[in-house]
Amino acid sequence: MLKNELKKIFNLDGYILDKVEEKNNEILLYCHIQKKSMKYKSETSKNINTTRTRKIAHSIFETKKVFIIIKQRRFYFSKYRKILWESLPQVKKKQQTTLTFKKTLC
């Protein structure tokens, strides 16, 4: 399947799909965000302090759980001496699931 079709099927608004893997009872969608910088107040930063890989439950497809695997970046703002994690589409702060996952459960 084409990546654009998979993006529509799994409702990946705001993500760019890189790779799809299927393991035991899981489908893993490797994605990234297109943005290269982050803005805080009046400063725009491209300085990445750290990154972490997150595995976020996204939906259920044919009795298999679908997970988004994404590298989340933490930007440094020198003017304000502030370090902030970038926000992920469809994921609220400190949340382990996307909003799509909650819709499929209800």
Sequence and secondary structure as in RCSB ss.txt:
>XXXX:A:sequence
MLKNELKKIFNLDGYILDKVEEKNNEILLYCHIQKKSMKYKSETSKNINTTRTRKIAHSIFETKKVFIIIKQRRF
YFSKYRKILWESLPQVKKKQQTTLTFKKTLC
>XXXX:A:secstr
  HHHHHHHTT TT EEEEEEEETTEEEEEEE S   EEETTEEE  EEEEEEEEEEEEEETTEEEEEEEEEEEE
EETTTTEEEE   TT  TT SB HHHHHHH 
